[in-house]
Amino acid sequence: MVDNRVTATAQRQLISSINSQARGAQLATDEELLQGRFTSIQRAEDEFLLQKKENRTGLPDGLKKGMESLSGYSLDHVKVHYNSNRPATVNAHAYAQGADIHLAGGQEKHLAHELGHVVQQMEGRVKATTNIAGLAVNDNPALEREATVMGERALQFSAINSPQNPLFIKQSDSGFPLQRVIQLAMDAGNGTQWHIHHGHIKLGNLTSSRVEFNGRTAKEILKELGEKINRHKLNISGALAASFRECIDYIKANC
């Protein structure tokens, strides 16, 4: 005689075991699906971050990060044009116009300086001071000196600060209203009136005092300058003395 109670109990235990295994299998499947979705989402986020961080500006990473950290502006929109023929049209080695930096061949040394001009223009502080070849040009000596200092500090900052400690980057809201303003490359800051400007030395706007630097030694430059001072009876004393001496020191050190 078969004990039905024992059989029924065994069946219930078997069914319970099957259901338990089914639930476990379903949970495992659900977890795999969730894990797969999470992996896909994480991969998409990682790809987005990589794309976002990719530097497409033409700026060296260190210089870009250094200037961003110092200025607080994102420079992702900047575009550097190397070996550009445009600077020659305005008698310059390089220039910044809005977010574009144009460098003549072999003039990469001006990049940090011109990036400083980009920030100045983003801040809306650049006004046209003259016109060259139909283009509005700013050659304000204070902004020129500031751009040089900004470029040097950005390079120093990038060298001593870890990229693992990024600062908050803000976007410019100036709308670049002065994109037509071009700031020309300066080999040295303008003096009070005597100045080094675009590869020459000159007293104010006096064309007769202009002496070109290109392809010449310091001795040749100073000789011609002395001749022009005597010929045109140019004043190098009083208020002009300090700026004249500044230019002479630059010629001796760099030409």
C-alpha positions in Angstrom: 0.0 0.0 0.0 1.4 3.4 -1.1 1.4 6.2 1.5 -0.1 9.1 -0.5 0.9 11.6 2.1 4.6 10.8 1.6 4.2 11.1 -2.2 2.4 14.4 -2.0 5.0 15.8 0.2 7.8 14.8 -2.1 6.0 16.3 -5.1 5.5 19.6 -3.2 9.2 19.6 -2.4 10.2 18.9 -6.0 7.9 21.7 -7.3 9.2 24.1 -4.7 12.8 23.2 -5.7 12.0 23.8 -9.4 10.3 27.1 -8.7 13.3 28.2 -6.6 15.7 27.3 -9.3 13.6 29.1 -11.9 13.5 32.3 -9.8 17.2 32.1 -9.3 17.8 31.7 -13.0 15.5 34.7 -13.7 17.3 36.8 -11.1 20.6 35.9 -12.7 19.3 36.7 -16.1 17.9 40.1 -14.9 21.2 40.9 -13.2 23.1 40.1 -16.5 20.8 42.3 -18.5 21.2 45.1 -16.0 24.9 44.7 -15.9 25.0 44.7 -19.7 22.9 47.9 -19.8 25.2 49.5 -17.1 28.3 48.5 -19.1 26.8 50.0 -22.3 25.9 53.2 -20.5 29.3 53.4 -18.8 31.0 52.8 -22.1 29.0 55.6 -23.7 29.8 58.0 -20.9 33.5 57.1 -21.1 33.4 57.7 -24.9 31.7 61.1 -24.4 34.2 62.2 -21.8 37.1 61.2 -24.1 35.5 63.1 -26.9 34.9 66.1 -24.6 38.5 66.1 -23.4 40.1 65.6 -26.8 42.1 68.7 -27.7 41.3 69.7 -31.3 42.5 73.3 -31.0 46.1 73.0 -32.1 47.3 74.3 -28.7 49.7 72.2 -26.8 47.8 70.5 -23.9 50.0 72.1 -21.2 49.6 75.6 -22.6 45.8 75.2 -23.1 45.2 73.9 -19.5 47.5 76.5 -18.0 45.7 79.4 -19.7 42.3 77.9 -18.9 43.2 77.6 -15.2 44.6 81.1 -15.0 41.8 82.8 -17.0 38.8 80.7 -16.0 37.7 80.5 -19.6 37.3 77.3 -21.7 39.5 77.5 -24.8 38.0 74.5 -26.6 36.9 76.8 -29.4 40.3 78.2 -30.2 41.9 77.2 -33.5 45.6 77.6 -34.2 46.6 78.0 -37.9 50.3 77.1 -38.2 52.4 78.2 -41.2 49.8 80.7 -42.0 50.4 83.3 -44.8 48.0 85.8 -43.2 50.4 87.5 -40.8 52.5 88.7 -43.7 49.5 90.6 -45.0 49.7 92.9 -41.9 53.5 92.9 -41.5 53.4 90.6 -38.5 54.9 87.3 -37.3 51.5 86.2 -35.8 48.2 87.6 -34.8 45.0 86.7 -32.8 41.6 87.5 -34.2 38.7 86.3 -32.1 39.3 82.6 -31.5 41.8 82.2 -34.4 45.5 82.4 -33.9 47.6 82.7 -37.1 51.3 81.9 -36.9 53.7 82.4 -39.8 56.2 79.6 -40.5 58.7 79.2 -37.7 56.9 81.6 -35.4 55.6 79.1 -32.8 57.4 81.1 -30.1 54.6 83.7 -30.2 51.8 81.1 -29.5 51.5 81.7 -25.7 51.5 85.5 -26.3 48.8 85.3 -28.9 46.7 83.0 -26.7 46.9 85.8 -24.1 45.3 88.1 -26.7 42.5 85.6 -27.3 41.6 85.8 -23.6 41.8 89.6 -23.7 39.4 89.6 -26.6 37.0 87.2 -24.8 36.9 89.6 -21.9 35.9 92.4 -24.3 38.8 94.6 -23.4 40.3 95.1 -26.9 39.5 98.1 -29.0 40.9 99.1 -32.4 43.8 101.6 -32.1 44.8 101.7 -35.8 44.1 100.3 -39.2 46.4 98.2 -41.3 45.5 96.9 -44.8 41.9 97.7 -44.1 41.8 95.7 -40.9 41.1 97.1 -37.4 44.3 96.6 -35.3 45.0 96.9 -31.6 48.7 97.6 -30.7 48.1 98.9 -27.2 51.5 98.5 -25.4 49.8 97.7 -22.0 47.8 94.8 -23.6 50.9 93.6 -25.4 52.9 93.4 -22.1 50.0 91.8 -20.4 49.7 89.1 -23.1 53.3 88.2 -22.8 53.0 87.9 -19.0 49.8 85.8 -19.4 51.5 83.4 -21.8 54.6 83.0 -19.6 52.4 82.3 -16.5 50.3 79.8 -18.4 53.3 77.8 -19.4 54.7 78.0 -15.8 51.3 77.0 -14.4 51.0 74.0 -16.6 54.5 72.8 -15.6 53.9 72.9 -11.9 50.3 72.0 -11.5 48.9 68.5 -11.8 46.2 67.9 -14.5 44.4 65.8 -11.9 43.4 69.0 -10.2 41.3 70.8 -12.8 39.8 74.2 -11.9 36.2 75.2 -12.8 36.1 76.4 -16.3 33.6 79.0 -17.3 32.4 79.9 -20.8 32.8 83.4 -22.2 29.5 85.3 -22.5 31.0 88.2 -24.4 29.9 86.9 -27.8 33.2 88.0 -29.3 31.9 91.4 -30.4 35.5 92.4 -31.5 36.5 89.5 -33.7 37.6 92.0 -36.4 40.2 93.4 -34.0 43.6 91.9 -34.7 46.5 92.1 -32.3 49.9 91.9 -34.0 52.9 90.0 -32.6 55.3 92.1 -30.6 59.0 91.2 -30.1 59.1 93.5 -27.1 56.7 95.8 -25.3 56.3 99.3 -26.7 58.2 102.0 -24.9 56.7 105.3 -23.8 57.3 106.7 -27.3 60.3 104.9 -28.7 59.2 101.3 -29.4 60.0 97.9 -30.8 57.2 97.0 -33.1 56.8 94.4 -35.9 60.5 93.9 -36.4 61.6 97.5 -36.3 62.4 100.3 -34.0 60.7 103.7 -34.4 59.9 107.0 -32.6 56.2 107.2 -32.4 54.7 107.4 -35.9 57.7 109.1 -37.4 58.6 107.1 -40.5 61.9 108.8 -40.9 63.1 107.2 -37.6 62.2 103.7 -38.6 65.0 101.1 -38.6 64.3 97.5 -39.8 65.7 94.5 -37.9 65.2 91.6 -40.3 68.4 89.8 -41.4 70.6 92.4 -39.6 73.0 92.3 -36.6 72.6 94.4 -33.5 75.7 96.4 -34.6 74.2 97.2 -38.0 70.9 98.2 -36.5 72.4 100.5 -33.9 74.7 102.1 -36.5 71.7 103.0 -38.7 69.7 104.2 -35.7 72.5 106.5 -34.7 72.8 107.9 -38.2 69.0 108.6 -38.3 69.1 110.2 -34.9 71.8 112.6 -36.0 70.4 113.3 -39.4 66.9 114.0 -38.3 67.9 115.5 -34.9 65.7 113.1 -33.0 65.3 113.6 -29.3 66.5 110.7 -27.1 66.6 112.5 -23.8 64.2 113.7 -21.2 60.9 111.8 -21.2 62.1 109.6 -24.1 65.3 108.4 -22.5 63.9 105.5 -20.5 61.9 104.0 -23.4 64.8 104.6 -25.8 67.2 102.7 -23.4 64.7 99.9 -23.1 64.7 99.5 -26.9 68.5 99.6 -27.2 68.8 96.9 -24.5 66.3 94.7 -26.4 68.3 95.1 -29.6 71.6 94.1 -28.0 70.0 91.1 -26.3 67.9 89.8 -29.2 69.4 90.9 -32.5 
